[in-house]
Amino acid sequence: MKKLLKEYWKLFLIISLFYLFIILSSIIKVNYDITTPATIAKVSDEIQIEGAGRCNINTVSVYSYSKVSFLNFLIAKINQNADVSRTSEYEVTDLNEIYRGGVIQKEVSFYNAIIAGYKMAGYDNIINENSFKGYIIHTLATYAPPELKIGDIIIGFEGVSLKLDYDTGENEFEKATDNLDFDANYKYQFEILRDYKPQTIYVTARASYLEDSVQKAAFGVYTYPYVIPLNYKVAGVPKYEIPTSNAYNSIGPSGGLMQALYVYECLTNNQDIKKLKIVGTGTVDVAGNAGLIGGIYQKVIAANLAKADLFFVPITSKDPQVYEKEINYLEAKASYDNLKNPHIKLVCVSSLKDIIDYLESNGGKNA
């Protein structure tokens, strides 16, 4: 053995150093996030409408990893389908907090999709005056006030009760806190529901600097309007069900637009659409407006691998001068252009209505 070590010590040293590098690079974390393509999932496994058949409408997901190991970083850098980006200094990396927030986002996505789909199908009584509960916190930045928690529902700010415009879906809390001057000695009044029990709390904002060096108040709080649709038999309104066994296999809000389309199609029973394999992404609000999302480059790849016919890309405006500058359009187009023999067709939409108009004008054909 000593003779072998003496004769091949350089080789043993190289092998030892290689294994040491693998071990250390697997342990050492770097400030980078990785996103890779995942799979598509049938909306029919997550939402079911009473008396409705199933159509082939699918959401698409990605695998996301925060503050990855140096080894994973190196592997991702040579993977052309992976996206590598720096971890934001304000991004919470606690996995329990991320999961809890993602579950809330998924729940809100389901509720918004049900409301938008039912209303588009003519069932306006899916909500009433008590459906809006407030603005639920789904994400907190690292600088968020400790008095606020994920899952808190904000019902009032600075003594003013917060409402919701169902026609626009506009977030009144974000509007109220968007342009406040910073004062280090001032405490803002929040009325919240925590575990559905009302509380009044007072929090100090953090200073945020604008380009003109003006200090503005920043809370690091991200919310969604929290609206719970009704679910009882009224005037022939079909009931919905969200099977808990399948609903939270993935988390996050990006399936909302496809969920809303599925609900609408179940209620209207469009036979032509059943011939298509539809995939798409994008959030949806109670008014049926599409919202931009991340990871769309990888989602186009996953949809094409799944042999989808159509892929709906969320944009904020139907004006090409607007949406052709948006990151979702640019990334989706770049991903599509890099596909070899693409099977899918990309369709840009800003709302559930845009999708329905497209499908109706094309007679359910992949055209």
N, C-alpha and C positions, 0 to 999 in steps of 0.2 A: 504493500500500500504506500509506504514511504517513497519507494522508487517511482511509483505512478505519480504521486503528488509532485515529486521533484521534477519528473519529466514533463508533466502536463500542467504545471502550476499556473501558467498563463491562461490556459483554457478554463481551469477551475475558477480562477479569479474572475474571468469574463462572465462565466455562468452565474457565479455568486453575485456579482454586481448587477447583472440583469435581473435576477430574482429580487434583489434588494430594491431595485428601482420599481419593479412591479408592485411590491408590497407597499412601499412608501407612497407611490403615486396613487394607489388605491385608497390610502388613508387621508392624504393631504387634500383639503378642500380649497377650491378656488372660487372667486366671485364671478362665476358664469352660470347661466341657465341654458338648458338644452331642450329643444322641442323636436320631436320626430313623429312621422306618420303613425297612426294607430289603425282603427277599424271603423266601419260604419255599423249602425245599430238601427233596427226597425223601431219606429215610433210606436207601432202597435203593441210592442212589448212593454211600453211605459205608460201609455194612455189608452183606455178603452172606452168607447162610447156605446151606450145601450142600443142594441138592435142593429148595429152597423157592421158591415163587412170590413175586411182589412185591405188596405191598398199599400203599395210598395214605396212608402215614403220613409226616408232614413236620415238620421243625424250622422255626423262624422266627428270623430274625436282625435286628439293627439296625445302623445305621452309628453309630459312636462316634468322637468327635474330642475330644482333650484340649488345653487351653490354646490355644484357637482365635484366629484373627485378630479384630480389632475389627469388621471388615466382616462376617465370618461370624456374629459375635455379634448384630449388628444385624439381619441377615437372619433368623436363627433366632428372634429375639424376636417377629417378626411372622408366623412360621409356626406355626399352631395345632397342627400335628402334631409339632413339635420340642420336646424338653425341654432346658432350659438350667439348668445347676447350677454352683455354684462348684467349682473344682478344689481338692481337698483338699491342704493343705500337706504331707501325708505321702505323697501319691501320686507314684510314679515316672512321669515323662513320657518317658523314653528309649524310642524306638520299638522298638529292637532288644530291649530287656529286656521290653517289653510283649508283643511278638510271641513271644519265646521262652517266656514264661510262659503265653501263650494256647495255644500248641501243646501244652505239658504238660497244661494243663487239658482240652484236647480229647482227648488220648490217654487220660487217666484217665477221662474221660466215656465213651469207647468201651469201655474195659475194664470199668468198673462196669456199664454197660448190658448187656454180654454176660453178665456173671456173674449179674446180677439176672434177666435174661430167661431164661437157661438154667435157673437154679434154680427160677424160678416155673413153668417147663414140666416140672419134675421131673428135670432133669439136674444132680444135686448134684455129680457128679464133674467138673464144669467147673473146679474148683479142688482143690488138695491142700495139704498142710502147708507146701509151699515156695512157694506162690503169693504170699503177702504178703512184700513186700520192705522195707517201712518207710514213712516219711512223707515224701513228696517235696515240696520247696519249689517252689511255682508263682508266688509273688509276694513281694516284699520291699518294705517301707515305706522311706521315705527315711532313717529313723533306724535301720534294721536293722544289726547288727554286720557289718563288712566281711569278717569271716572266713567268713560263710555266703554261698552262691551259689545262684541259681535253678538247679534241677536236682539239688541235693544231696538225698540220701535219708537222713533221720534215723532211725537204728536204735536209739539209746540216749540217755538223758538222765540225768545225775547218777548214772551207774553202773548204771542200771536199763534192761534191754532192753525195748523197746516192742513191744507185741503189738496184735492187732486182734480185736475181737469181731465175727464175721461176722453174728451175729443182729441186732445193733444198728447196726453200722457206725460206732460212736462213735470219735472221734479221740482216741486216748490221749495223743498229744503235746500237743494243746491242753488236755486235762484236767490234765496234769502241770504245765503252765506258766501256768495260768489265775489262780492266786492266790498268787504268790510275793512275799514282802516284798522291797523294793528295798534293795540294799547296793552302793554305788558301788565298793567295794574287792573285791567277790567276783566270781570268774570261774566261770561255769557250764560243766560238762563236757558236750560233745556227741560222741556217736559217730555218724559219718556214712559214707555211701558216696559218693564223688565219682568219676565215671566207673567205678563199680562197684568201686573200690578203697577199703578201709576206712581211715579216718583218725579220730584223736581231736583235737578242737580245743577251745579254752577261750575263752569270750566273756563280755563284760560287758553286762548289760542296761541299758536306759534307764529312768528313773523315769517312772511313770505315776501321775497323781493321781486318786483317787476322790473322790466327793462329800463324804466325811467327812475329806478331806485326808490320808488314809493313802497313803503311797507304795508302789506295787507295781511289780514288775519287768515290763518290756515289751520284747519282742524284735523286733517288727515283721516276724515270719515267718509266712507263711500256707502251710499244707500240706494235702495230701490223702493218705489211705491209698493206697499204691501196690500194687495187687494185679493180677498178670498172669494171666489165665485160660489154662488148658491148651488146646491146639489139636491134638489128634491123635485118630485113630479108636480109640475105646474103647467096646466094648459098644453099638455103634450110635449113638454120639453124633455128630451132624452137625458138620462143621467150619465154622468161620467165616473170613471174609476181610475185611480192611479195605483196600480199594484205595487205594494211596498217591496215585494221580493225582487222586482226588476228595476224599479224607478231610479235607484241611486247606485247602479253599477258604475256609472260615471257621474262626475259632478261638474258644476259650472253652468252658465246661462246660455251657451252658444247654440244650443239646439232649439231655442224658442221659436224661431221662424218656421222651421220644418214641423215642429209640434203643432203650431197654429194651423198650418196648411193641412196636416193630417186630420185635425179636429173638424175643420171646415169640410173637407172631402167626405168624411164619415157622415156628416149631417146632411150633405147634399147628394151624396151617392153618385158622383160622376164616374160613369163606366169607362170612359176613354182613358182616364188617368191610370186605371188599373193595369193598363198595358205597359206603363213606363216604370223604370226603376229610377226613382228621384232621390237625389242627395243634395244637401245644401247646408248652410251654416248661417249664423247671425242671431243676435238676440231679438226679442220682440217685446213691445210694451202693450198696455191694455188697448191702445188705439190701433194696434196692428202695424206700427212703424218698425222697420228693421234697424238694428244697431250693429255697429262694427265690432269685430272680434279679432283675436290673435290667432296665429298658427295656420292661416289660410293656405299658405304655400304647401305645407305638409298635408292639409286636408284635401286639396285637389289631387295630390298623388294617391292618397288612400281611396278616394272616390273612383279614380280611374282604374286602380287595381281591382276594385270591386265591380267593374263593368257597369257603372251607372250610365244612364242615358243623359240626364240633365244634372247640372250642378248650379244651384242658385247662389250667387255672390251678393252679399249685402253691401249696399251703398247708401249714402244719405240723400242723394238727389238724382233725379233722372236726367239732369242736365249734364251732357258729356264734358263740358268745360269744368264741371265741379267734380264728378266722380272719377274722371280719368287722372286726377291728381291725388286721389285717396289711396291709402296704403293697401286696403283690401283689394281694390281693383288691380293695382300695380303688381302685388304679390301673386294674385290668382292668375293674371295674364302671364307673368314670368314663369310660374309653375307649369301652366298649360303649354307654353311655347317650348319648354324643355322636355315635354313628354314625347316618347317614341310611339307613333301610331296611336294617338289619343282616341279613346272610345267616347268620351263625354263631350257635351256642349256646355259652355259657360253662359249663364244668363244673369245679367245684373238687375237687381230689384231693390227698391227702397221701402217696400211694404208688402204685407200679405196681399193687398189688392193688386199690386203689380204682378205677383205670381199668378193669381187667379186670372187676370186679364191676359197674361201671356198664354196660359194653358188653354183658355177658351178661344183665343184668336188663332191658335195653332191646332185646334181640334184634338188636343191631347197627343199630338205627334211630336216626335223629336226633330223639330225643324227650326 
